[in-house]
Amino acid sequence: MNEEIKRLEDMMQQMQSFMDALVKYYKNTLTREVVFAGMIIKKSLDILDSLEYALRKYNITVQISLLRLLCDNCLAIQSVIELGLKQVMDMIQNNERVNNYMVSEEQNMSDGYLKRLVDETYPGFGRVYKFACDSVHFSKHAMATTFLKDKDGTITPHVDVGNKELKDALIANNGSIITVSKIILDMLKKVCIPNW
């Protein structure tokens, strides 16, 4: 697990370095780009920090819930790509919900719509997003982390914190977390740095 924790720490450092470079690029001015990126990076860093704790405790339920929140950051950035930074920031300041915005007569800017757009640029994102959504809600995955099969085949409740027996799944999920974090950084570069 130490190697996976190191990967999270490295990603946190990359995000912090990006934010430092962005602030320097805009000469320490609080532009929309700096404020928006700051919101996304701060939320992402908090999520990654919590993910480190979840890994240490083998807490796959919390890990997947946090993966879902990380995916939401991609959707927020995609809304900026679609509507423009000024419009999204104005909506945030006016307490308006981006998903109420109608992109056509029949289509609002729903999470599903934004997910499809992110998936077009970053193939595979949609699968990770669906996995995280399905796992957050009551599902087969939730059942699988609640009951254990003993060596003799007996199924017993497992309601203690953590699932050491799911170490491989935790490591695979961590790979998805690193990938989504890289997508966040790439998307922010496109939104916040002209001609990226």
PyMOL commands that set and color helices and strands:
alter all, ss='L'
color gray80, all
select helices_A, chain A and resi 2-25+32-56+60-83+85-93+98-100+111-121+125-136+140-144+164-192
alter helices_A, ss='H'
color red, helices_A
select strands_A, chain A and resi 147-149+155-157
alter strands_A, ss='S'
color yellow, strands_A
deselect
rebuild
show_as cartoon
